[in-house]
Amino acid sequence: MLENAALVAVLSFGTLVLAYLTYGRFVASRIFRLDANLVTPSHELEDGIDFVPTRVRPSSSATTSRPSPAWGRSWDRRLPSSGAGCPPSSG
């Protein structure tokens, strides 16, 4: 029984990866019509004042998903330290 579940899990995961890759290419080429050679307005209309191209940086969720230390300290101050304001336990 466990072998069948493992086989189903592996086949499901493989199908998911295959669908992700093929559907992603379909959406990029047919729906959004992405083109790597497309000139953006910041490059086309560059004047050094209003239209200035920025350098390309890879986005990383690791830099945006962590709370900042300042947020953590302000959150700690909001927590009750001695249980004051907490509902009484029923036990």
C-alpha positions, 0 to 999 in steps of 0.5 A: 500500500505504501509503495502505491502511495509513493508512486502516486506522489512521485508521478504527481510531482513529476506531472506538476513540474512538467505542467509548470514548465510547459504552461509557464512557457505558454503564458510567457510567449502567447499571453504576455508576449515577452520579448528579451529584445524589447527596449523599455521606455527608460532606455528609449527616452533616456534624458538623464533627468526623468528617464534614467535606466536602473541596473538590473538586480536579481530579486530575492525573497530572502531580503524582503521576507525577514522582519526588520530588527526595529519591527521586532523590538516594537512588537516585543514592547506590545506583548504583555510581560507578566500576563496582565491583560491575559484571560484567566485560564480555565484549568 
